[in-house]
Every structure is written in structure tokens, then in C-alpha cells.
Amino acid sequence: MPEVKHLDNDRYIALAKRLIEKSGQKVKWRINLETPDADKPWKTQPITEDAEDKDVIIAFLPRDRLDTQLIRATDQSIPIGSVYGLMAPGDFSPSAKDTVIRDGNEIRINSIDTLSPAGVPLLYTIDFSL
């Protein structure tokens, strides 16, 4: 049986950071804290006044026509004009409940996918709607 080689995660994380820093844009990642609603404990309300902002670099990429058609064929909720971003891991775990401040405008996060072989995050793919 062939030997299974383990990924050098630190090397891949460093590569992701270098490439994203080279072509990315510095933005504010707003970590929105939440408080449970006393009447509806399954619902939470964001607390934006106590939100924590982190400086991050995200490489924003437009969805091309073919990419958009493929996504719409599987999920009708992707709006026209959406973009996605690539972000290297940092000192926090991103959440789809957070927001991003780009060029002074708050943009909503639709979803976050994590590339994490062996449970170590190497890259986040973030779907935004403008």
C-alpha cells in the first residue's frame, strides 16, 4: 500500500496569504455579536454597537457568466451582481452573521465555505451580495 503523505498546512496557509495580499483589498471584517431574544430563544439579535472590527485582506472576484449560470442552476438564491472573495485564515473564525466594510460600504455575507483538509482552515471562500 502506498504511503500517504500529509499536507504541510503551514506552507499552504502562507502561500494563500501571500497570493491574497498581492491581489486583495484591505477591508474591515465586523464580527457581530449576538444576544438571544428572551421571548424567542431560537432567534438572536445582532449587537452592532459592541461589534469588533478586524483588518483583513480579501481578494474579491466577480462571478463570470458561466459561473453565475452554474450557480443559478443549483441555487436560485444567488443575486445578480454578486461577488465572491478569498480570505486566508487569521486570528478569528469568520461567520456568515458578520459583515464586511468595503470602500465605506457594508456588504452582506451570503455564505462562507472553508477549505480545511485535516481540520485546519487553509482558505475561506466567501459569497457576498452587493
WOMOWO-V975581 format. One record per residue. N is the residue number from 0. RES is the residue in one letter. OMEGA is omega in radians with two decimals (999 if undefined). BURIAL is + if it has 24 or more other C-alpha atoms within 12 Angstrom, else -. D_LAST is the distance of its C-alpha to the last C-alpha in Angstrom with 1 decimal. Layout:
n:N res:RES omega:OMEGA burial:BURIAL d_last:D_LAST
n:N res:RES omega:OMEGA burial:BURIAL d_last:D_LAST
This chain:
n:0 res:M omega:-3.11 burial:- d_last:49.9
n:1 res:P omega:3.13 burial:- d_last:47.6
n:2 res:E omega:3.11 burial:- d_last:46.5
n:3 res:V omega:3.12 burial:- d_last:42.8
n:4 res:K omega:3.12 burial:- d_last:41.2
n:5 res:H omega:3.13 burial:- d_last:38.7
n:6 res:L omega:3.01 burial:- d_last:35.6
n:7 res:D omega:-3.02 burial:- d_last:35.7
n:8 res:N omega:-3.12 burial:- d_last:32.5
n:9 res:D omega:3.13 burial:- d_last:32.8
n:10 res:R omega:-3.14 burial:- d_last:33.0
n:11 res:Y omega:3.08 burial:- d_last:29.9
n:12 res:I omega:3.12 burial:+ d_last:27.9
n:13 res:A omega:3.10 burial:- d_last:29.2
n:14 res:L omega:3.12 burial:- d_last:28.2
n:15 res:A omega:-3.14 burial:+ d_last:24.6
n:16 res:K omega:-3.14 burial:+ d_last:24.5
n:17 res:R omega:-3.10 burial:- d_last:26.1
n:18 res:L omega:3.14 burial:- d_last:23.9
n:19 res:I omega:3.09 burial:+ d_last:20.6
n:20 res:E omega:-3.11 burial:- d_last:22.1
n:21 res:K omega:-3.04 burial:- d_last:23.3
n:22 res:S omega:-3.07 burial:- d_last:20.0
n:23 res:G omega:-3.12 burial:- d_last:17.4
n:24 res:Q omega:3.12 burial:+ d_last:15.9
n:25 res:K omega:-3.13 burial:- d_last:17.1
n:26 res:V omega:3.04 burial:+ d_last:14.8
n:27 res:K omega:3.04 burial:+ d_last:15.7
n:28 res:W omega:-3.11 burial:+ d_last:15.5
n:29 res:R omega:3.10 burial:+ d_last:16.3
n:30 res:I omega:-3.12 burial:+ d_last:18.7
n:31 res:N omega:3.07 burial:+ d_last:18.7
n:32 res:L omega:-3.11 burial:- d_last:22.3
n:33 res:E omega:3.04 burial:- d_last:23.2
n:34 res:T omega:3.13 burial:- d_last:26.3
n:35 res:P omega:3.05 burial:- d_last:27.8
n:36 res:D omega:-3.08 burial:- d_last:28.5
n:37 res:A omega:-3.13 burial:- d_last:32.3
n:38 res:D omega:-3.11 burial:- d_last:32.5
n:39 res:K omega:-3.04 burial:- d_last:30.0
n:40 res:P omega:3.12 burial:- d_last:30.3
n:41 res:W omega:3.10 burial:- d_last:28.0
n:42 res:K omega:3.07 burial:- d_last:25.1
n:43 res:T omega:3.10 burial:- d_last:23.8
n:44 res:Q omega:3.11 burial:- d_last:22.2
n:45 res:P omega:3.06 burial:- d_last:20.1
n:46 res:I omega:-3.06 burial:- d_last:22.1
n:47 res:T omega:-3.11 burial:- d_last:19.8
n:48 res:E omega:3.10 burial:- d_last:22.8
n:49 res:D omega:-3.10 burial:- d_last:24.3
n:50 res:A omega:3.13 burial:- d_last:21.1
n:51 res:E omega:3.12 burial:- d_last:21.9
n:52 res:D omega:3.09 burial:- d_last:19.8
n:53 res:K omega:3.01 burial:- d_last:20.3
n:54 res:D omega:3.12 burial:- d_last:19.9
n:55 res:V omega:3.06 burial:+ d_last:18.6
n:56 res:I omega:3.13 burial:+ d_last:17.8
n:57 res:I omega:3.02 burial:+ d_last:15.1
n:58 res:A omega:-3.14 burial:+ d_last:15.2
n:59 res:F omega:-3.11 burial:+ d_last:11.8
n:60 res:L omega:3.11 burial:- d_last:12.4
n:61 res:P omega:3.04 burial:- d_last:11.0
n:62 res:R omega:3.11 burial:- d_last:12.0
n:63 res:D omega:-3.04 burial:- d_last:15.0
n:64 res:R omega:-3.12 burial:- d_last:16.6
n:65 res:L omega:3.11 burial:- d_last:19.0
n:66 res:D omega:-3.14 burial:- d_last:16.8
n:67 res:T omega:3.13 burial:- d_last:14.5
n:68 res:Q omega:3.13 burial:- d_last:17.8
n:69 res:L omega:-3.13 burial:- d_last:19.2
n:70 res:I omega:-3.14 burial:- d_last:16.5
n:71 res:R omega:3.11 burial:- d_last:16.6
n:72 res:A omega:-3.11 burial:- d_last:20.4
n:73 res:T omega:-3.08 burial:- d_last:20.3
n:74 res:D omega:-3.08 burial:- d_last:17.4
n:75 res:Q omega:-3.05 burial:- d_last:16.2
n:76 res:S omega:-3.14 burial:- d_last:13.4
n:77 res:I omega:-3.08 burial:+ d_last:10.9
n:78 res:P omega:3.07 burial:- d_last:8.6
n:79 res:I omega:3.14 burial:- d_last:8.7
n:80 res:G omega:-3.14 burial:- d_last:6.4
n:81 res:S omega:3.08 burial:+ d_last:5.8
n:82 res:V omega:3.01 burial:+ d_last:7.4
n:83 res:Y omega:-3.10 burial:+ d_last:10.2
n:84 res:G omega:3.06 burial:+ d_last:12.2
n:85 res:L omega:-3.12 burial:+ d_last:16.0
n:86 res:M omega:3.08 burial:+ d_last:17.6
n:87 res:A omega:3.11 burial:+ d_last:21.4
n:88 res:P omega:3.13 burial:+ d_last:23.1
n:89 res:G omega:-3.08 burial:- d_last:24.0
n:90 res:D omega:3.10 burial:- d_last:25.9
n:91 res:F omega:3.09 burial:- d_last:23.8
n:92 res:S omega:-3.11 burial:+ d_last:22.4
n:93 res:P omega:-3.14 burial:+ d_last:18.7
n:94 res:S omega:3.10 burial:+ d_last:17.6
n:95 res:A omega:3.09 burial:+ d_last:14.7
n:96 res:K omega:3.11 burial:+ d_last:15.6
n:97 res:D omega:3.06 burial:+ d_last:14.8
n:98 res:T omega:3.13 burial:+ d_last:11.8
n:99 res:V omega:3.08 burial:+ d_last:10.9
n:100 res:I omega:-3.11 burial:+ d_last:11.4
n:101 res:R omega:-3.12 burial:+ d_last:10.4
n:102 res:D omega:3.11 burial:- d_last:12.2
n:103 res:G omega:-3.13 burial:- d_last:12.8
n:104 res:N omega:3.10 burial:- d_last:9.4
n:105 res:E omega:3.11 burial:- d_last:8.9
n:106 res:I omega:-3.06 burial:+ d_last:6.0
n:107 res:R omega:3.09 burial:+ d_last:7.2
n:108 res:I omega:3.08 burial:+ d_last:9.3
n:109 res:N omega:-3.13 burial:+ d_last:10.2
n:110 res:S omega:3.09 burial:+ d_last:13.3
n:111 res:I omega:3.03 burial:+ d_last:15.5
n:112 res:D omega:-3.10 burial:+ d_last:18.3
n:113 res:T omega:2.99 burial:+ d_last:21.2
n:114 res:L omega:-3.05 burial:- d_last:23.7
n:115 res:S omega:3.04 burial:- d_last:26.9
n:116 res:P omega:-3.13 burial:- d_last:30.2
n:117 res:A omega:3.05 burial:- d_last:33.0
n:118 res:G omega:3.14 burial:- d_last:30.7
n:119 res:V omega:-3.14 burial:- d_last:29.6
n:120 res:P omega:3.10 burial:+ d_last:25.9
n:121 res:L omega:-3.04 burial:+ d_last:25.5
n:122 res:L omega:3.05 burial:+ d_last:21.8
n:123 res:Y omega:2.99 burial:+ d_last:18.6
n:124 res:T omega:-3.02 burial:+ d_last:16.0
n:125 res:I omega:3.12 burial:+ d_last:12.7
n:126 res:D omega:-3.12 burial:+ d_last:10.1
n:127 res:F omega:2.91 burial:+ d_last:6.5
n:128 res:S omega:-3.08 burial:+ d_last:3.8
n:129 res:L omega:999 burial:- d_last:0.0
